[in-house]
Amino acid sequence: MKAINRRKTKVINIGSVKIGFPHPISIQSMTTTSTAHVQQTVKQIHRLEESGCEIVRVAVLNQKEVLCLKDIKKQISLPLVADIHFDYHLALAAMAAGCDAVRINPGNIYKREHLIQIARQAKQTRIPIRIGANSGSLRYANGLKNSAESLMVRSVLSVIKIFEKEKFYDIIISLKSSDIFQTIAAYEKMAKLVRYPMHLGITAAGLPQAGVIKSSIGIGFLLIRGIGDTIRVSLTGKPEKEVQAARYLLASLGLRSFAPEIISCPTCGRCKVNLPLIAGEVERKLLSLKERFPDICHLKVAVMGCEVNGPGEAREADIGVACSRMSAILFAKGKKIKKIKLNSVSEELIKYIKNEMVR
Ligand code: SF4
């Protein structure tokens, strides 16, 4: 796989997670609970952590919720980002409550004197700020001919200017729209202007099936162009699904590896075996070995349904099988290893990996 040439950026710490080149592109999500319900929120954050989330954001709507941040923070280990709109006092209070980062929206917190106070406190407490523009809350939208992407870029730049004047540089940027083209245009424009790391996302991408596709196109395109240091796949539904989608997205571009990559064919009339069953078994067994053999996550494993395209894909992968009506052929590192019985495909494949490919 061709390596992606990532954009060089400043590095910002959100708690223990480093955002920016050359650090891994991190995965974020956001709770769907009311932050005032501390235990529900903590439980959801624990579930997110188990699913692989690396930074979590909570909505902070009022002073009561700011007070809950301390309690939540004590009970979690993920870095906690407070998401603030409209009231800059909440941003100040969230920093005082010990959150690891604050997200502000330049569409609704834009007064110079308020932003100066945020920058000064963020500098003093060493808490980074994400300036997160959203096309749904553009301040200048009415009556201007400028495109949404220009307006998003312009509103973020105006906040950056104020922050930099205060010598505050721990900034992360996001420019999200529900329109893929607007999002891409905004990030590309901004990437040419500043060195701050970027948080990527397509906002309000939709229900999981469509939302994953939309996000994959938008986020994926930018990642391929080297833009993006942390991502959130916004989906309507359980936030754990966002994390799972983000993992698949990063893994499919070779930017992170969380599990072995399974190459399996869609099957067609040539396939004479129950390939979904075999591929599912292979995946389950590989995942069960992940803790003992972390190296396994870097393997590409092919499980193919016939002798037409099967041998080629199996040879290209680190290890693979090409099934046929009566048996399957095991390949490893481009070479044919042996013929195996159809009822022991997953066992043989795992045995070979354990004996020959991982320590
Ligand atoms: S590998 Fe064979 S069975 Fe699978 S889709 Fe291709 S031709 Fe069909």
Residues whose N, C-alpha, C, O or C-beta is under 5 A from the ligand:
A	BS01	SF4	C265 P266 T267 C268 R270 C271 M304 G305 C306 V308 N309 G310
